[in-house]
């Protein structure tokens, strides 16, 4: 059964004189293949209903139209594609490249074949060379000022944040504007992690504590154990008063939580699931 895009509405007080309205979309996981399938040809079954193949793209296009019709700033927190392929790149050329969008990269934006490679830093940088030309902005770190609010995007798709990114963030902080930090993977928050652990063998968050990591399967524990740079980065983010809001994706569920330092963190369900979030910042 075909269903229409569901719009969740959320309001966040960050002390603005002039409100800003935006549409948050994330995790479209489009699965178009070309001649070089690499074993990805059946991935669409994870993200499209059997009776509505093409729904992921339809929801994405509905979200674009909703943002345009309602004059909303578009913020996308990654995984617009599920893997690197000729078919997905053709989609990006046609339906993404010329769309005005603030984009934070997701881990699948660097994935040539799901589950077939060790996704470490070297792999990400090699794959980024292939995918980066199809995106409008810097996938590692970027920023845009909109009506006095600095929207900063930062890649944390492999559960790590680098010190170089924090140095870039410090330069944005020096501008003295309120910051909305947009990343793919949410930072650890107790209730979010507990909710994820009821469904999954791990929480899929950045900077999970050792007590939680010790319960993960070994491969996920190795993947998601934060290094020293990441721990210092998260500590810095939490200590900065100009960072007013975190917008994330990755987990494919709706969360609206408060981190232990008081910063609000919003995670939106995957757009492939038929959900987008309209956010009023005021």
C-alpha positions in Angstrom: 0.0 0.0 0.0 1.4 3.4 -1.0 1.5 5.9 1.8 2.3 9.6 1.8 5.3 11.2 3.4 4.8 11.7 7.1 5.9 15.1 8.4 6.9 15.3 12.1 6.9 18.8 13.5 9.4 19.9 16.2 10.1 23.2 17.8 13.5 24.1 19.3 14.3 27.3 21.3 17.8 28.4 20.6 17.2 32.1 21.4 16.7 33.5 17.9 15.1 36.8 17.2 14.1 35.7 13.7 12.7 32.1 13.4 14.1 29.6 10.9 12.1 26.7 9.5 13.9 23.7 8.0 13.1 20.2 6.8 15.4 17.4 8.1 15.7 14.3 6.0 18.1 11.5 6.4 18.9 7.9 5.3 17.2 7.6 2.0 19.4 4.5 1.1 18.7 4.6 -2.6 19.8 1.3 -4.3 20.2 1.9 -8.0 22.8 -0.2 -9.6 24.7 -0.1 -12.9 26.5 -2.8 -14.8 29.0 -3.1 -11.9 26.5 -4.4 -9.3 29.3 -5.7 -6.9 26.6 -7.9 -5.2 24.4 -4.9 -4.3 21.5 -5.7 -6.7 19.2 -7.1 -3.9 19.9 -4.3 -1.3 16.7 -2.6 -2.4 14.7 -5.2 -0.4 16.1 -3.7 2.8 14.7 -0.3 2.0 11.7 -0.6 -0.3 8.4 -2.5 0.3 7.8 -5.5 -2.0 4.6 -3.9 -3.3 6.1 -0.4 -3.8 9.6 -0.7 -5.2 10.7 2.9 -5.8 9.2 4.2 -2.6 12.5 5.4 -1.3 13.0 7.7 -4.2 9.4 8.8 -4.1 9.6 9.8 -0.5 12.9 11.7 -1.2 11.2 13.6 -4.1 8.1 14.3 -1.9 10.4 15.7 0.7 12.1 18.0 -1.8 8.7 19.2 -3.0 7.5 19.8 0.5 10.6 21.8 1.4 10.2 23.9 -1.8 6.4 24.4 -1.4 6.9 25.6 2.2 10.1 27.6 1.7 12.1 25.4 4.1 15.8 25.1 4.4 16.7 21.5 3.5 19.1 19.6 5.9 20.1 16.1 5.0 22.2 14.0 7.4 23.5 11.4 5.1 23.1 8.0 3.5 21.2 9.4 0.6 22.6 6.4 -1.3 23.2 2.9 0.1 26.4 2.2 -1.9 28.5 3.6 -4.7 27.3 2.6 -8.1 26.7 4.1 -11.6 23.0 4.0 -11.0 23.2 5.9 -7.7 25.6 8.4 -9.2 23.2 9.0 -12.0 20.5 9.6 -9.4 22.7 12.1 -7.6 23.4 14.0 -10.8 19.7 14.3 -11.6 18.1 14.7 -8.2 20.7 15.9 -5.8 23.5 17.9 -7.3 21.4 21.0 -8.2 19.3 20.9 -5.0 20.1 23.5 -2.4 20.8 21.4 0.6 23.0 21.3 3.7 24.5 17.8 3.6 26.3 15.8 6.3 27.8 12.6 4.9 26.8 9.2 6.1 28.8 6.0 6.1 27.0 4.5 3.1 28.1 7.5 1.0 31.5 5.9 1.1 30.5 2.2 0.7 31.1 0.4 -2.6 29.5 -2.8 -1.5 27.8 -3.4 1.8 29.6 -5.7 4.1 32.4 -6.5 1.7 35.2 -4.3 2.9 36.9 -3.2 6.1 35.5 0.3 6.6 38.5 2.1 8.1 39.9 5.5 7.5 42.0 4.5 4.5 38.9 2.9 2.9 36.8 5.9 3.5 39.3 8.3 1.9 39.7 6.1 -1.1 35.9 5.8 -1.6 35.4 9.5 -1.0 37.5 10.2 -4.1 34.8 8.4 -6.0 31.7 9.8 -4.4 32.7 13.4 -3.5 32.3 14.8 -7.1 28.6 14.0 -6.9 27.9 16.1 -3.8 27.8 19.9 -3.6 29.8 20.4 -0.4 32.8 19.2 1.5 31.9 15.8 3.0 34.6 16.0 5.7 33.5 19.4 7.2 31.5 22.3 5.9 29.4 25.2 7.1 26.8 27.7 6.0 25.4 30.7 7.7 21.6 31.1 7.3 19.8 34.1 8.9 22.5 34.4 11.6 22.7 30.7 12.4 25.8 28.7 11.5 24.9 25.2 10.2 28.0 23.1 10.5 28.3 19.6 9.0 30.9 17.1 10.1 31.6 13.6 9.0 31.3 11.0 11.9 30.0 8.1 9.8 32.6 5.7 11.1 31.9 6.6 14.8 35.1 8.8 15.0 35.7 12.5 15.0 39.2 13.8 14.2 41.1 16.6 15.9 41.4 18.4 12.5 37.6 18.6 12.4 37.5 20.2 15.8 40.1 22.8 14.7 37.8 23.7 11.9 34.9 23.8 14.3 36.8 26.2 16.5 37.2 28.5 13.5 33.4 28.5 13.1 32.9 29.1 16.8 35.1 32.2 16.5 32.4 33.8 14.3 30.3 34.1 17.4 27.1 32.8 15.9 24.7 30.1 17.3 25.6 26.7 15.8 23.4 23.8 14.7 25.8 20.8 14.3 24.7 18.3 11.7 26.2 14.8 11.7 25.2 11.4 10.6 25.8 9.3 13.7 24.3 10.6 17.0 26.4 11.1 20.1 25.8 8.7 23.0 22.9 9.5 25.2 21.7 6.9 27.7 18.0 6.6 26.8 18.8 6.6 23.1 21.4 3.9 23.5 19.1 1.8 25.7 16.3 2.0 23.2 18.7 0.9 20.4 20.0 -2.0 22.5 16.5 -3.4 22.8 16.4 -3.8 19.0 20.0 -4.3 18.1 23.2 -5.9 19.4 24.8 -2.5 19.7 23.7 1.1 20.0 25.3 2.7 16.9 26.4 5.9 18.6 29.6 7.9 18.9 31.5 7.8 22.2 29.6 4.9 23.9 31.0 4.2 27.4 33.1 1.1 28.0 30.4 -0.4 30.1 28.1 -0.5 27.1 30.8 -1.4 24.5 31.7 -4.5 26.5 28.3 -5.9 25.7 28.7 -5.5 21.9 29.6 -8.3 19.5 33.4 -8.1 19.0 33.3 -6.7 15.4 30.9 -3.9 16.5 32.9 -3.2 19.7 36.1 -2.8 17.6 34.2 -0.6 15.0 32.6 1.7 17.6 35.1 2.0 20.4 36.1 5.7 20.3 39.7 6.7 20.0 41.3 9.5 22.1 40.7 12.1 19.4 37.0 11.2 19.3 36.6 11.4 23.1 38.3 14.8 23.2 36.1 16.0 20.3 32.9 15.0 22.0 34.1 16.6 25.3 34.8 19.8 23.4 31.4 19.8 21.6 29.6 19.3 24.9 31.5 22.2 26.5 30.8 24.8 23.8 27.8 27.0 24.6 27.4 28.3 21.0 26.5 24.8 19.9 22.7 24.9 20.4 21.4 21.8 18.7 22.6 18.5 17.1 20.7 17.0 14.2 21.6 13.4 13.3 20.3 10.3 11.5 21.8 6.8 11.1 19.6 4.9 13.6 16.4 4.9 11.5 14.3 5.9 14.5 12.9 9.1 15.8 14.7 10.4 18.9 14.5 13.7 20.7 16.9 13.7 23.7 18.9 15.9 25.9 22.6 15.2 26.2 24.2 15.2 29.7 25.4 18.8 29.1 21.9 20.1 28.2 22.3 20.2 24.4 19.3 18.8 22.5 20.0 16.1 20.0 17.4 15.2 17.4 17.5 12.0 15.3 14.9 11.4 12.5 13.7 8.2 11.1 14.9 7.3 7.6 13.3 9.0 4.7 13.1 5.6 3.0 10.6 4.8 5.8 8.4 7.7 4.8 9.3 10.2 7.4 10.7 13.8 7.4 10.9 16.3 10.2 10.0 20.0 10.0 11.9 21.9 12.6 11.1 25.4 13.8 14.2 27.1 15.3 13.3 30.2 17.4 
